Amino acid sequence: RRAEPRFSCDDRGALLFLSTQSMVPCRILDQSASGARVAFTGVGDLPPEIWLIDLDQNTVRCGTAAWSMPNRMGLKFNFVHKLQPGDPCPPKVPLAVYESWKKLSGAADDKPDDDVLYFD
């Protein structure tokens, strides 16, 4: 039934619902280029657009729920983007998604300002 096989994994992730500004920590159980199966503690009502932040692969994916149960869900993606720490927010990734990825992954800019002088 799938266009390509899914591969087992145990990646750390988060589901981000922009419509309600809510985030749900999850585990990514398996994934392919066009979908994934995730486990979580509970989400309530699902919005039509769901962002999946994969902290181990440094990717963000946007899609919809293909199926859902109280603590698991299958996602079908229509957008995937690999992120690199230190790079600016890509044009097609919403700033809220990018900022959430930076915060969760620890990729926040920790560079000192150029106009600050530090003494040892």
N, C-alpha and C positions, 0 to 999 in steps of 0.2 A: 503493500500500500504506500510505501514511502519512495520518494524519488532517489534517495541515497541512504546507505546504512547509517545507523546511529552508533556511536562509540561510547562505551561506558566511561564514566569519569566520576569524580567526587569533588567538584570545584565549589569554592565558596562563591556565593552570589547574593543578589538582592533584586527583588521585583520592585519597580518604581511605577507608580500610577500618577501621572502628571495631572489628571483631571481632579484628583483629590489630594494631591501633594503628599501621598503616603508611600512608605517604603516598608517592605517585608523581607527580612533576611531569609535566604533559602539555600538549599544545596542543589547543585545541578547534577543529576544522576546519570544522564546520558545526553548526547547532543550530536547534531549533524549541521551541515551548512544551513539547512532550512528549518530546523526545529530542535526542541529540547524537552526533556522531562525533568521537572523540578519538584522538590519536596519542601514543605514549610509547615509552620504550626497552625496557620489559619489566615484567611484573607477577607472573608465577607463577600460583598458584591464585587464582581469583576468588571472593570471598565473595558470599552472596546479596544483601547490601545494600551499595551503593556510593554514596558522597557525592562529588559533583563541585563543586569550588570554582572559580568563574569570577572571576578577579582583575580582569579588565577591565570586567566588568558588575556586580561586587559582588553576586553571587548565589551561593546554595548550593542544590544540587539533590540529591535522593535518588532512587535508582532501582536498576535491575537491568541486567545485561548482556543485550542483545538478541542480540548476536553478538560474537565476539572472534577475533582473529588474534594472532600473537606481538607485534606492535607497534601494533595499532589495535583499537578497540572501538566498538561502537554501544551507546548507553545509552537506556533507556526510563525516563522519570521518573514518579514518583507524588507528588512534593512539590517545590515551588519556593518560595524565599523571597529577596527582595531585602534586602540589608543596608546600613545606613548607618553610616559611621564616627561614633563617639561614642554611638550608641544601645546600650542594654543588649542582652544575649542574648535573642532572641525565645523564647517558651515552647516552641515546637515544634522548635527547632533544638538538637541536643545541644551541651552546653557544649564538648566536645572539637572539634566542627566549627567553632563560633564562634571559639574561641581559635586554631585553625589558620588561619582566614580572617584574623583580626586580625594574626597574626604574619606571614603571607605577604603581605598587602596593605599592611603598614606602618601599619595603623589602630590600633595599640596605644596605649593612653592615655599620652600624654606630658605630661599636665597636672601642674604642680607641686602639691604638697600645700598646703592652705590654711594650715596652721600652721607653714610654713617661711618665714623672712624672707630675702630675697636682697638683697645690696648690689652696686651697680655698681662 
